[in-house]
Amino acid sequence: MPSTAQSPELGEPLDPLPREFAALMRPEIPGLIKEIGVEIERAYPVYAHLFNGPHSDAIRQGVEQALAAFVDRVDRPGAQPALRDELLRQFGRVEAYEGRDLDTLQGAYRLGARIALRRAKSIGRTYNLSPTLILAFADALFAYVDELESLSREGYLTVQTRAVSDLAALRRKLLHLVVAGPPLPRATIAELCQEASWQLPAECTLIALRPPAGGVAQARLDRDVLADLGLPHPHLLVPGPLTAERRAMLDTALAGTPAVLGLTVPTAQAAHSLRWSRRVLQLIDDGVVADAPVVRCEDHLTTLWLLSDPALMAQLAQRELAPLDGLSGTRRERLVETLRVHVSTRAPAEQVGEMLGVHAQTVRYRLRNLDNHFGDRLLDPDHRFALEAALRSLHLHSRKRTD
């Protein structure tokens, strides 16, 4: 079998790998993504803040696209991975924004390839694949890494060749560094602030915009507002709190573009403000938070908390509502809803009945049933607090399913 050590042209099929090999590789992708992420963080600690920052989803999507595109090309020679290409160029742009050369990123790519090759050798042993096939896989894999590096180099050079006098580019770079997550690279930011004529504030407010943000009138933004409207998840940074003057400016500049106003936080915590505001955007899409042209994070802090870890909250609900496990579905649902209103409002039976649309006597009957099932747990402050949190979370999830 001939060697494929020479790098193929971009998009060239990865012969001589048989298409059947793709079926063995594809189930390995999720595990490889996790393993590659762990190993890269260990080998290159400089990437830890990126893997755990607000751009972590895009980074993991890029790794997934790179792996999936390789498998797709084995399965369907000639496949055009447009999304992968753009994400890999973005990786290069991030390196340029953060002031690194490409050696670190190239090293990470080659580490990922070695991990993938190790997995392929394990598959080979499991399915008794020939050593010749594994060698062909290795040749094709490292030729593919050359392709990934070439795409990232394109993105890197796009930023590198941009004129230093491009104030907008400098400020986008500043924005990226500030929201990348702590610890802030203080020396780099201080130098950029001087070049971009921008003063690092003690605190700031992040604003998540619903894409596309092409309707935002960037010229109407205050001069000290940092913006990157071309990202898949566009956002703004406003120095300081959102005063009445800032809000009026935003109303004019946003021009109807839906936005979520994050919390005002110390600038070192800007990544948190952006993460929370993006989460509220998602909750709006899910029907949990009511839609509006402008939504404030501070109005939905309890919802953010209750839905921050759904799996953990499900465990809490399972524990706290265990006394009702033996009941039928309909009866259990009625008691749970009555308990939710009773615990959260502490209102008398008549008022609870009005909220539920049932007679007060029905409420009293249900409350007696609940006392029989829960006993003293409803009187214990810790259990009552945990129960209320679990019931509120379940109610929010039911809105997500039904709205």
N, C-alpha and C positions, 0 to 999 in steps of 0.2 A: 504494500500500500504506500503510495507516494507521500512524502512529507508536505505539510502545509505551513512550514515555519515562516515563510515569507508573509508579510502583512498583506491582507487582501485590500482591494480598493473599498471605500466606504459603500456598504450595501451589498458587497459580493457574498453569495451564498457560502455557507461554511462547509463545503464538501471536504472530505468524503464522509462526514458523519451521517449515519442512516437516520431517516426520519423517525424510526421507532425509538431511537434514543431519547427523543424529546418527551415521550410518554413516561420514561423513567425519571427524567429530570424535573418535570413540572411539579410533582407533589413535594419536591424538596425545597421549593422557593421560599415558603413562609419560614421554615426553620433556618434557611441560609440567611435570610434578612436579619433575623434576630442574632445569629451567631456572628455575622459580619459586623453588625453594629457594636456588639460587646467587644470584639477583638480590636476594632478600630479605635474605640474609646480608650482601651487599655494601651494600645501602641502609640496613639496620638492624642494625648490628653487635651490638646488645643481644641479638639473638636467636641469635647464634652458639652460645652455650653450650647453648641448648635444642635446636638442631638436632643437636648432637654429644653430648648428654648421655643419661642413661638413659631419658628420655621421647621420644627422637627417633623411635622407631617409631610411637608414638601420634600425634605431630605429622604425620609423613608420611602416616599413615593418614587423618588429618583432612583434609589437602590432597587426597588421592586421593578421599575420599568427597565432598568439596565439588565437585570436577570431575565425578566420575562421576554424581552426583545431578543436575547440570545437564543432562548428556547424556541421562540416563534420562528426565528430564521432557520433553525434546524428543521422545524416542522413544516414551514412554508417558505422556502427560499424566495427572496425578493420582497419580503414584508417590509413596509416602510414605517419605522417607529418615530413618527413626528413628535409625539409627546416626550419620548425619551430624549430626543435630540435637544429639545428646548430645556429640559430639566438639567441635562449634563452641561449645557452652556451656562445655565444659571449657577451651577457649582463653580465654574471657572470665574464667573463674575463675583461670587461671594469671596473667593480667595483674593481677588484683586481689591475688593472693598476692605477686607480685613488686613491688607498689607503684607500678605504672605506671597512667596514665590510658588511655582507650581510643583516643586519637588515633594511637598508634603501630600498634596492631593494625589499625585502620581503614585506615591508610596502606598497610600490608602487603597487606590485601585488595585495595585499589584498584590497587596495583602488580601483583599477580597477575592482575587483570582486564585490565590494559593488555597484559601479556604474552600472555594468552589471545587478546585481540583482534588483536594482531600476528600470532599464529599463524593466526587465522581469515582475515585478509587474505591471507596466503600461500596458504592453501587456496583462497581465492576466485580468486586468479590462476591457480593450477594447474588448477582445474576450470571456469574461465570463469564463475564465479557472478556474478550481477548485483550492482551496488553497492547496490541497494535491499535485497537480502537481507543483505548485510554490515551495513548500517545497522540493520536489524531485529535482527540478532544483537547489535550493540553495545547497543541499547536494552534488550534482554532480559538481557544479561550484567550491566549495571550495576544493573538492577532486582534481579537475583539477588544482587548484592553487598550491596544494602540488606538483603535477607533474611538473609544470613550475619551482617552486623553486628548485626541485631536479636537473633539467637540468641545471639551472644557477649555482647551487652549483658545478656541475661537471666542468664547465668552470672556475669558481673561484678557485677551488682547483688545477686545472692544472697550473695556474699562481703561486699560493701560494707555491706549492711544488717545483717549479723550483729553482734551486740553486741560491743563491744570487750572486755567482761568475759568473753566466752566463751573460757575458758582452752584448751579442746580445739582450737578454731579457730586460736588463736594458735600452738599447738604444731604443728598440722598445717602451718601456714604456715612455721614454722621448719624442719620436716622437709623440706618441699619445697625451701626455699632451700639447705639443707645438701647435699641429694643432687642438686641441679641441675648440679653440676659446678663445678670451679675456673674463674675465681677466685671465692672466696666474697665476697659483698657484706658486708664486715665491719661497716660502720656500721649497715646495716639489721638485720643479725643481732644486733648488740649491743643495739640498741633493743628488738627483739622479745624477746631473752633477759630483759631487765629487766622488760618487761610480763608475760611468761609465767612469771616466777620460775624460770628454767631457766639453768643454768650451761653455757656452751659448753665441752665437754671437749677435752683435747689430742688424744685418739684415741677412736675409736668402732668398733662392730661393726654391720654391716647384716645384716638377716635377711629373706630373701625367703620369702613365704608362698604356698602354692598356693591360688588363688581357688576358690570363695568363702571368705572368712575369717570368716564369721559365727559360727563356733563358738569363736573366741578369746574367752576371758574377760578383757576389757580391764581390769576392776577388779582382776584378779590381777597385772597388770604392775606392776613397780616404778614409783614416781611419776615418776622421771626418764627413763623410756623413752618415746621419741616413736613414735607409731603413726598410720598411715592405713590403715584396714582396708576402706574403701569403694572404693578404686581398683581398676581392672581387674587391676593387679599389686600387691596389698597388700604392705606391708613394715613393718619395725620398725627403729628405731635404738636401740641400747643403748650408753650412754656407757661407754668403757673396754673392757677385754677381758672375755671370758665366763668369769668365775670360777665355782667350784663353786656358790656361792650364786646367781649369775645363772642358771646352767643349771637349777638346781632351780626357780627362779621361772618360767623359760620352760616347763619341762615341765608345770607346773601351769596356766599361763595359756594355753598353746597348745591344751590339751585335745584332743590328737590331730590337730590341723591340721598337715598336712605342711609342713615348713620346711627351708630350706637356710641354714646359718649361714655368713655371709661371713667374710672375714678382718678382723682388727683392724688398722685403718690410722689414720694422722693424719686428723683430721676434715676437713681440706681435700680428702682423697682419698676421701671417703665414696662418691662416685659410682662409683668403681672397685669397691669392695667390693660394692655393690648390683648392678652389672653382672655381676660374676663369679658371684654367688649366683644371679641369674636365669638365667645361662647353664647352671649346673649343673641347675637345674630343667628346662630344655629338654633337656639330655642325659639326664636321668632319663626324660622322656617318649619320647625317641628310643631308649631301651633301652641306651644306652652306659654310664650309671652306674646301679648297682643301686639300686632304690627302697628307702626306709626312712622311718619317721615323721620322723626328723631326720637330715639329711646335712650333713657339714662340708666346706666348700670346700677347706680345707687338706689333705684326704685325696685331692683330685683335681686338684692343681695341674698335674701333667704332662699329664693329659688335657685340661685347659683350654688349656694351651699348644699341644699338638699339634693341637687342633681349632679354634684361634682364627682360622686363615686357611686353610680347606680348599683353595681354589684354589692358593695358594702351595705348600702341602704336596703337592698333586697334581703340581705342576711338579717339586718336589724328588724325589718318588718316580720320576717319569718319567725324570729325569736319572740318578739313582743306579742304577736297575734296567734301564737301557738295554742292558747286555750280555746280558740275557735276552730281548730283544725278538723274536729269531728263533725262539723255541721255541713249541711248540703250547700251547694253553690249559692242559690238565691237567698236562702236564710242568712248565710254568712255575709253576703254582700250588704244586705239590709242592716245587719248589726254593725258591720264595719263602718258604713256610712253614718249611722246614728252615733257611733262612738267618736268618729272624727269631728262631727259638729259639736257634740257634747264636750269633748276634751278641749277643743280649740276655742270655744266661745264661753264655756261655763254658764251658759244661759239656762233659764228655767225650761221645763218641758213644753210649755205653750210656745215659746219662741223657737225652740228647736223644731217643734212640729211645723211651724210656719216655714222654716227654712227647708224642711224636707218634703213639705206638702202632704203631711199626714196629721192625724188627730193627736192631741196632746196625750190622750190615754194610751195610744199606740206607742208613743215615745216612752212613757212610764213603764209599759210592759217590756219594751226592749231593754231599757236601762236595768230593770230587775234581772232580766236574762244575763246581761253583761256582768252585773255584780256576782251572779251565781258562777259564771265562767272564770272571771278574773280574781274574785275575792279581794284581798288586801292590796293586790298589785296596783289597783287604780288609786289607792291612797298614798302609795309610796312616791315621793317626789321624783326620784331618779327614773323609775319605771314610767311614770306619767310623762316626763319630758321625752324619754326615748320613744314612747308610744305616739306622742303627738308628732314628733319629727317623722316617724315612719308613716303615719297616716297622711300627713301633708305630702310626703314624697309620693306615696301611692296615688293620691288625688291628682298631683301634677302629671304623673305618668298616664293616668286615665285620660286626662285632657289631651295629651300627646297622641293617644291612640284614636280618640273619637272626634277631635275638632277638624 
